[in-house]
Amino acid sequence: MVYYNPQKLHLEKGEKCIVETIEGSREGEVSLANFFVEPDKIYAPLRRVMEYITDKLEVFEQKKDRMEEKAKEFCVKRIEARNLVMKLVDVKYTDDLKKVIFFFVAEKRVDFRELLKDLVKTLRVKIELRQISRREYAKKIGAVGICGRICCCKNHLKSFSPITIKMAKNQGLPLNPTKISGVCGRLLCCLAYENMRRPRRHHFSRGSQPRPRRKHGGRA
């Protein structure tokens, strides 16, 4: 992923820094040193590199990681105790430590009011329980797809586009769910790539084919 460097920080491969993400500021590691990208090759949303990681900031990040781990352990125990049909995926504190977000997946709507009370009573901060989709879950944990490569959602996708069964039909693919579904159980994201490249296949019933044209125009 490419990040915008408005402060013109001199970053080298392997250095750690704070970057802007959809979930707030997070620690990142530089995989490529500073380089210029042509404007037509930049895709939204463009996130910023915010600052270097200093020793003091690194100590704070370690403290936040420990707090998140403890919050996750407590939440899992309360979910089991209250027999809630949901799976906790991730826990994130905001940088001011005044709010914590719990990400979870569930097949149906979950009544987590009592769980919320448990969390507020113990953690004593603002709590948000955020249900995410199966596709978002796969993006968070990462996995290997049926192609043998890291899932597109984890590897490079910035957002999710609608995927329909019609895309598979247009490409003449077998409509076997095991062949056209990803590890998340939803239709493969890559169906959209080939759908944009391939022309649509036209199907004609017997007697409905277009009549051949004569050499000098008109119908045969």
N, C-alpha and C positions, 0 to 999 in steps of 0.2 A: 504494500500500500504506500502511495506517495503522500507525503505531508508537506504543507507550505511552511517555509521558514522566514517569516516576516522580520524577525529580529536579526537575521543573517548570522546565526550562531555557527561557529566553525565546528562541524560535527564529523567525526571519523568513525569508520566501521568498528562496531563492538562497544562504542560508548553508550551510556544510558541517559535517557532524557524523559521529560514529561510531555506527553502529547494529548491533544484533544480528541475525545471519542464520543460516540453517541450516548455513552453512559457516564460522561464526565471526564475529567483528566485522569490519565493512566500512565504507568511507567512503560517505556518502550526501549528497545535496543536498536541502534542504527545498523541496518544491513548494507546500506550503500552511503558513501560519503556525499557531500553536497554536489548536486548536478542540476543542470538547467533542463526544464521540460517545455517543449513547444506548447503554446496555449491551446492548440486544437487537439492535443493529446491529454488534456487534463479533464477528468470527469468529476462531476459533483456527486456527493458533497466533498469539499476539500477541507481537511482538518489541519490544524496548526501545530507546529512544534512550539511548545510554550517556554521551556527552560531546561538548563542542565540539571542533572541530579547531583546535588552536593551531599557531603557526608551527613549533614543535619537532616536533609530531606530524605535520604536513604533510611535513616533511623526511624523517621516518621512513617515511611511506607512499610517498614517491617512491623511497626506497632499496629498499623491499620490491618495488615495481613493477619496478625494474630487475633485481633478483635473480630474480623470477619470469620475466621475459622471457628472461634468460640460461639459466635452467633449462629453459625450454620449447624454446629453440633446440637445446640439447644433447640433450634427450630425442628430439626429432624426428630428429636425425642418427643417434642410436643405433638408433632404430626402423627407419630405412631401411637402416642397415648390417647389421642382423640379420634383415632381410626379414620383419618381423612384420606380420601382417595386422590392423592396428589404426590408429585415427586419434586423435591427441592433440587434446583439445578445450580444456582449460584447465589452469592451474597455479596453486596457491595455497599460500603460506607461512602458517604460524600466526604470531600476533603476537610470540611469543618467538623466532621464526626457528629453532626446533629441529626442526621437522617441515615437510615439503612434500608436498602432495597433487597427484597427476597424474590428471586425469579423462580417460577415453578411451572410445571406442565401438568395438565389434567385433561382427561377425555371429556369430562362434563363440568358444569359449573359447580364450584365448591363453596360451601358456606364456611368461611374461615373467620367468622366474627370472634369466636371464643379463642382461636389461635392468636388472633391479633391482640386480644387483651393480655394473653400470656406473654407475648413478646414485648408489649409496651411496659407491662409491670416489671419485667426483669431487666430489659435493656435501657429503659427510661430515655428513649430518643423517639423521634418521629419515625414511624414504620410505614413502608409501602410494600404490599404484596402484589407482584406483577405477574400475571399469567402470560406465558409466551407460547407461540405455536410450535409444532413439531419441527418445522423448518428452522426456526430460530434456535431451537434446542440443539439440532444437529450442528448449526453454525458455532454455537458456544463450545460444545465438547469436541467437535472435529471427528472425522471418521474417513474410512477409505471406501470409495464407491465401487460399483460393479465393474468399472473400467480399470480398476487397480490403482487409481490416483486419488489424492486427497479431494474430498468433496468440494465442489465449486463454491458452495456457500462459505466454507471455512477458508478456502484458498484465496479467492479474489472478489467474490460478489459483495457489493456495497449495500444492495437492497434486493428485495425479492419481486419478481415480475409474475403476473398471473400465468399459470401453465394449465393448458386444457387438453383433453383427450383428442380434440380435433387436430392438434399439432402432430400427434402420433399418427393419426389417420392420413394427414397430408403427406407424410413421409413414407407411407406404406409399411409401417412397423406393426409387428404382431401386438394385439391388444391384450397381451398376457400381463397382469399386474406385476408379476415377479421380474419381468423384463424391462418394464418402463417406469418402475418405482425406485426411489432412492432409499437410503438407510432410514430416512425419516418416515417412510411409509407413504409419502406424497409423490406425485409425478416428478420425474427427473427434471431438474432445472435446465439441463443441456438440451432438452427437446426444443427449447426456444431458439437455440443457436442455429440448428439445422433448418428450423421452420422459416427463418428469415432468408436463408440461402437458397433453399430448394423451391422450384416452381410448384404450384399446386397440381396435384394429379386430378385429371378430369375423368369421370366415369360416365359412360354412355350405355343406355340400355339398348337392346336389339331393336333396330328400326328407328332409333333416335339419333344415329350418327350423322354429322353434317355431310351433305351430299358433295361429291367431288366437283370441282369447277372445270369448265372447259378451258382450252388453251386461250381462246379469244374472249374470255369473260362469260358471265352467266352461269347458270346451273346446268349440270348434265341431265 
